[in-house]
Amino acid sequence: MPDAIGQPLTRVLLSDQVYSRVRGLIIDGTLEPGARLVESEIARQLGVSQAPVREAVRRLVHEGLADHVPRRGSFVAVVSQEDAHHARAVRVAIEELAARTVAAQPSPTAFEALELQVEAMRQAARRNDVGRFRDADITFHRTVCEVSGNPFLPKLWAVMEPNLRALRVVSDPLFTGDWITMAEDHANLLAALKSADADRAGTQFAAHARGDDGMIPEH
């Protein structure tokens, strides 16, 4: 456990503050996959009791960023290559269907919600705020499922999202490209939805979910 968690916290909404602090350390890689989250040590470094730390760790487990092993404790989530492969395959199918459905029945309200997340990614990229970028990225794709009109897609996404968040922690530090370019890739995804071309939108979202390089050009 690193000693760089920070200064003691104020006595307001302690569990929220602990959650935010530890979550940030997981997302930026300070706490690496597999690292044990020792509640007593976190509490000592933050100058709080173990109760808010315990609640914060529960939230991290629920979010998929940590795993709890009975009689051993809680650990930063580790995603195997096999799990990553399976998660990506499911995501491709879900996102392709959602994108096709949204493009086939365009909604200005839905597009406004997606534009907000694209702008949030742009701002996060300019500040090099990887955590905020990840949150906006996942919210963008979750929103596509939610506005598809298919009630099963958001449910499937909700089951998969914790694994995607854990996968982000492993894969994003390996990303060597430009975060601003990645934000603009999402603007291109939104443009595909707005095109009302279901084939184009489905193909482009599937390629993005697979991690293929390059975006499908305008036509």
Secondary structure, 3 states (H helix, E strand, C coil): CCCCCCCCCCCCCHHHHHHHHHHHHHHCCCCCCCCEECHHHHHHHHCCCHHHHHHHHHHHHHHCCEEEECCCEEEECCCCHHHHHHHHHHHHHHHHHHHHHHHHCCCHHHHHHHHHHHHHHHHHHHHCCHHHHHHHHHHHHHHHHHCCCCCHHHHHHHHHHHHHHHHHHHHHHHCCCCHHHHHHHHHHHHHHHHCCCHHHHHHHHHHHHHCCCCCCCCC
